Amino acid sequence: MKNIDINLRSKTVIIGERVNPTGKEKLSKAMKEFDLPYILEIVNDQIKNGCTIVDINVGAEAVDESKLFSMLAKKLSNLSVTACFDSFNVNSLESALENYQGRAIVNSASSANKDYEKIIKLASKHKSMIILLPYQHKTNLICEDRIEALTPLLECAYDNGLTKDDILVDGVVMAVSSDIGAPKETVKFIAWCKEQGLMTVAGVSNVSFGLPNRSAINREFLSILVNAGLTAAIIDPIEEYYETITASYLLRGKDEWCMEWIEKNRYTSLNRLYI
């Protein structure tokens, strides 16, 4: 299990999103039946793709979240990856954190959840990082709405001994198919957070929900978010997204002499010579 390597100065980190049962019948079935080998296979595939953090969402119908979280937490403690436990249920999160060896990430304390204070206290107790989700039930959520919803979350976090180094602020990515202005408002909020010295995270693929060729939209949006200062992206850890991040840093002058880009693509270029 690795330490969490996230800070405002580092390259945007990818948090693997594949352990999520939404729309995945086989994974949902595995979660109901406590099929740990199948779930951990998905985790290990993401590790092989270079992922150092994985989001663990077990919120399928009829799943015993607390029991499954406790079982997975013990297994994940032995892997070279950091677990990000994804639930709004206090008992489920507590079950995960009590059985996890190391520093986890709690996803998340939401302004729309009456238990957000309990979740923040839980993260503080277990010395975990926490994602604060400044969501409001509005059709068109603008940057200022996010800032308004974030204020009590931050105050609660600080009151419970957490610092900016313990907090990731969720950008609240909404589908562009439902609100054409939604991506712009998320980017504006990410940039505002960076100005405040706050680290950020975003579920990037939410932006393309309901549209064809989602990967193309996700890549472009990821690039825009990285340019705005995004700290971590919750997304499928495929090679194209790592390349998007690395290319963005290159073009922003953060890869001196282009050495990281050259090294990353050295073997790919050599292979092409012999094809």
C-alpha positions as CSV (number, residue, x, y, z in Angstrom):
1,M,0.0,0.0,0.0
2,K,1.5,3.3,-1.1
3,N,1.3,6.7,0.6
4,I,-1.0,9.2,-1.1
5,D,1.1,11.3,-3.4
6,I,-1.2,14.2,-4.1
7,N,-0.3,17.9,-3.8
8,L,-0.9,21.2,-5.7
9,R,2.5,21.1,-7.3
10,S,2.5,17.6,-8.7
11,K,1.1,16.4,-12.0
12,T,-2.6,15.6,-12.1
13,V,-3.2,12.1,-10.6
14,I,-5.6,9.6,-12.1
15,I,-8.0,7.8,-9.7
16,G,-9.3,4.6,-11.3
17,E,-13.1,4.6,-11.6
18,R,-13.7,1.0,-12.8
19,V,-14.9,-0.5,-9.5
20,N,-18.4,1.0,-9.9
21,P,-21.4,-1.2,-10.5
22,T,-23.5,1.4,-12.4
23,G,-24.5,-0.2,-15.6
24,K,-22.4,-3.2,-15.0
25,E,-24.5,-6.3,-14.4
26,K,-21.6,-8.7,-14.0
27,L,-19.9,-6.5,-11.4
28,S,-23.1,-5.9,-9.5
29,K,-23.6,-9.7,-9.3
30,A,-20.1,-10.1,-8.0
31,M,-20.7,-7.6,-5.3
32,K,-23.9,-9.2,-4.2
33,E,-22.1,-12.6,-4.0
34,F,-18.9,-11.2,-2.3
35,D,-16.9,-12.4,-5.3
36,L,-13.6,-10.7,-4.2
37,P,-11.4,-12.3,-6.8
38,Y,-13.5,-10.8,-9.6
39,I,-13.5,-7.3,-8.0
40,L,-9.8,-7.4,-7.2
41,E,-9.1,-8.5,-10.8
42,I,-10.6,-5.1,-11.9
43,V,-8.4,-3.3,-9.3
44,N,-5.3,-5.1,-10.4
45,D,-6.0,-4.3,-14.1
46,Q,-6.0,-0.6,-13.1
47,I,-2.8,-1.0,-11.2
48,K,-1.1,-2.6,-14.2
49,N,-2.2,0.5,-16.2
50,G,-0.3,2.7,-13.8
51,C,-3.0,3.6,-11.4
52,T,-1.9,4.4,-7.8
53,I,-5.3,5.2,-6.4
54,V,-8.6,3.3,-7.1
55,D,-12.1,4.4,-6.3
56,I,-14.2,1.7,-4.7
57,N,-17.9,2.1,-5.1
58,V,-20.1,-1.0,-4.1
59,G,-23.4,0.8,-4.2
60,A,-25.4,-1.8,-6.2
61,E,-28.9,-2.9,-5.3
62,A,-29.1,-5.5,-2.5
63,V,-25.4,-5.3,-1.8
64,D,-24.3,-5.4,1.9
65,E,-22.0,-2.3,1.6
66,S,-20.6,-2.5,5.2
67,K,-19.7,-6.2,4.9
68,L,-18.2,-5.9,1.4
69,F,-16.2,-2.8,2.3
70,S,-14.7,-4.5,5.3
71,M,-13.7,-7.5,3.2
72,L,-12.2,-5.4,0.4
73,A,-10.4,-3.1,2.8
74,K,-8.4,-6.0,4.2
75,K,-7.5,-7.2,0.8
76,L,-6.7,-3.7,-0.6
77,S,-4.3,-3.1,2.4
78,N,-1.9,-5.6,0.8
79,L,-1.9,-4.1,-2.6
80,S,0.4,-1.3,-4.0
81,V,-2.5,1.1,-4.4
82,T,-4.4,3.6,-2.3
83,A,-8.1,2.9,-1.7
84,C,-10.7,5.7,-2.2
85,F,-13.9,4.4,-0.5
86,D,-16.9,5.8,-2.3
87,S,-20.1,6.0,-0.3
88,F,-22.4,8.5,1.5
89,N,-23.2,5.9,4.1
90,V,-21.4,6.5,7.4
91,N,-21.6,2.9,8.7
92,S,-20.2,1.6,5.4
93,L,-17.3,4.1,5.4
94,E,-16.5,3.3,9.0
95,S,-16.4,-0.4,8.2
96,A,-14.0,0.3,5.4
97,L,-11.7,2.6,7.4
98,E,-11.6,0.3,10.5
99,N,-10.3,-2.6,8.3
100,Y,-7.9,-0.6,6.1
101,Q,-4.2,-0.5,6.9
102,G,-2.9,2.9,5.8
103,R,-4.2,6.2,4.8
104,A,-7.3,6.0,2.6
105,I,-9.4,8.6,0.8
106,V,-13.1,9.1,1.8
107,N,-15.4,9.9,-1.1
108,S,-17.3,11.9,0.0
109,A,-18.8,14.4,2.4
110,S,-21.6,16.1,0.4
111,S,-23.4,19.3,1.3
112,A,-26.6,17.5,0.1
113,N,-26.1,14.8,2.7
114,K,-27.3,15.5,6.2
115,D,-24.6,13.2,7.6
116,Y,-21.7,15.1,6.1
117,E,-20.4,16.2,9.5
118,K,-20.3,12.6,10.7
119,I,-18.3,11.6,7.6
120,I,-15.9,14.4,8.1
121,K,-15.4,13.4,11.8
122,L,-14.8,9.8,10.6
123,A,-12.1,10.9,8.2
124,S,-10.4,12.9,10.8
125,K,-10.5,10.1,13.3
126,H,-8.8,7.7,10.9
127,K,-6.4,10.3,9.5
128,S,-7.8,9.9,6.0
129,M,-8.0,12.3,3.2
130,I,-11.5,13.4,2.3
131,I,-13.4,14.6,-0.8
132,L,-15.8,17.5,-0.1
133,L,-18.7,17.6,-2.6
134,P,-20.3,21.0,-2.8
135,Y,-23.5,20.0,-4.5
136,Q,-26.8,21.8,-4.5
137,H,-30.1,20.5,-5.9
138,K,-30.3,22.9,-8.8
139,T,-30.9,22.4,-12.5
140,N,-28.0,24.6,-13.6
141,L,-25.2,24.6,-11.0
142,I,-22.9,27.6,-11.4
143,C,-19.5,28.2,-9.9
144,E,-20.9,30.5,-7.2
145,D,-23.4,27.8,-6.1
146,R,-20.4,25.4,-5.6
147,I,-18.6,28.0,-3.6
148,E,-21.6,28.7,-1.4
149,A,-22.1,24.9,-0.7
150,L,-18.4,24.4,-0.1
151,T,-18.1,27.0,2.7
152,P,-19.9,25.0,5.5
153,L,-18.0,21.8,4.4
154,L,-14.7,23.5,4.7
155,E,-15.6,25.1,8.1
156,C,-16.6,21.7,9.4
157,A,-13.4,20.1,8.1
158,Y,-11.2,22.7,9.7
159,D,-13.1,22.5,13.0
160,N,-12.3,18.8,13.1
161,G,-8.6,19.3,12.7
162,L,-8.3,18.7,8.9
163,T,-6.1,20.9,6.8
164,K,-5.9,21.7,3.1
165,D,-3.4,18.8,2.8
166,D,-6.2,16.5,3.9
167,I,-8.9,17.8,1.5
168,L,-9.9,17.3,-2.1
169,V,-12.7,19.5,-3.3
170,D,-15.0,17.9,-5.9
171,G,-15.6,20.0,-9.0
172,V,-19.1,18.6,-9.4
173,V,-19.0,17.6,-13.1
174,M,-22.4,17.7,-14.7
175,A,-23.4,16.3,-18.1
176,V,-23.0,18.7,-21.0
177,S,-25.9,17.0,-22.7
178,S,-28.2,18.4,-19.9
179,D,-26.6,21.8,-19.6
180,I,-24.3,23.2,-22.3
181,G,-22.7,25.6,-19.8
182,A,-21.9,23.0,-17.2
183,P,-18.3,22.2,-18.2
184,K,-17.4,25.9,-18.2
185,E,-18.8,26.3,-14.6
186,T,-16.8,23.3,-13.4
187,V,-13.6,24.7,-14.9
188,K,-14.2,28.1,-13.4
189,F,-14.7,26.5,-10.0
190,I,-11.5,24.3,-10.3
191,A,-9.5,27.5,-11.1
192,W,-11.1,29.3,-8.1
193,C,-10.1,26.4,-5.8
194,K,-6.5,26.5,-7.0
195,E,-6.4,30.3,-6.2
196,Q,-7.5,29.4,-2.7
197,G,-4.8,26.8,-2.3
198,L,-7.3,24.0,-2.4
199,M,-6.7,20.6,-4.1
200,T,-9.4,19.4,-6.4
201,V,-10.8,16.2,-7.9
202,A,-13.3,15.6,-10.7
203,G,-15.3,12.7,-12.0
204,V,-14.3,13.6,-15.6
205,S,-16.4,11.1,-17.5
206,N,-19.7,12.5,-16.1
207,V,-19.4,15.3,-18.6
208,S,-20.1,13.0,-21.6
209,F,-23.0,11.0,-20.1
210,G,-25.6,10.2,-22.7
211,L,-23.5,11.1,-25.7
212,P,-21.7,9.0,-28.4
213,N,-17.8,8.8,-28.6
214,R,-17.5,9.6,-24.9
215,S,-13.7,9.1,-24.8
216,A,-13.1,12.0,-27.2
217,I,-15.1,14.3,-25.1
218,N,-13.5,13.0,-21.9
219,R,-10.0,13.6,-23.3
220,E,-10.7,17.2,-24.3
221,F,-12.4,18.0,-21.0
222,L,-9.5,16.4,-19.0
223,S,-7.0,18.6,-20.9
224,I,-9.0,21.7,-20.0
225,L,-9.3,20.7,-16.4
226,V,-5.6,20.0,-16.1
227,N,-4.9,23.4,-17.5
228,A,-7.2,24.9,-14.9
229,G,-5.2,23.2,-12.1
230,L,-7.0,19.9,-11.4
231,T,-5.2,17.9,-8.8
232,A,-6.8,14.5,-9.4
233,A,-9.1,13.0,-12.0
234,I,-11.5,10.1,-11.4
235,I,-11.5,8.4,-14.8
236,D,-10.9,5.1,-16.5
237,P,-7.0,4.7,-16.4
238,I,-6.4,4.1,-20.1
239,E,-3.2,5.2,-21.8
240,E,-4.8,8.1,-23.7
241,Y,-5.7,9.9,-20.5
242,Y,-2.2,9.6,-19.1
243,E,-0.9,11.0,-22.4
244,T,-3.4,13.8,-22.3
245,I,-2.0,14.9,-18.8
246,T,1.6,14.5,-19.8
247,A,1.1,16.5,-23.1
248,S,-0.7,19.2,-21.2
249,Y,2.3,19.6,-18.8
250,L,4.7,19.6,-21.7
251,L,2.8,22.4,-23.5
252,R,2.5,24.5,-20.3
253,G,6.3,24.5,-19.9
254,K,6.4,22.1,-16.9
255,D,8.4,19.3,-18.6
256,E,11.9,20.8,-18.9
257,W,13.6,19.9,-22.2
258,C,10.6,17.7,-22.9
259,M,12.4,14.8,-21.2
260,E,9.4,13.2,-19.5
261,W,7.5,13.2,-22.8
262,I,10.5,11.8,-24.7
263,E,11.2,9.1,-22.1
264,K,7.5,8.1,-22.0
265,N,7.3,7.7,-25.7
266,R,10.8,6.3,-26.4
267,Y,9.8,2.6,-26.6
268,T,6.7,3.4,-28.6
269,S,8.7,5.3,-31.2
270,L,11.3,2.5,-31.4
271,N,8.6,-0.1,-31.9
272,R,7.1,1.9,-34.8
273,L,10.4,1.8,-36.6
274,Y,10.3,-2.0,-36.7
275,I,6.6,-2.4,-37.7
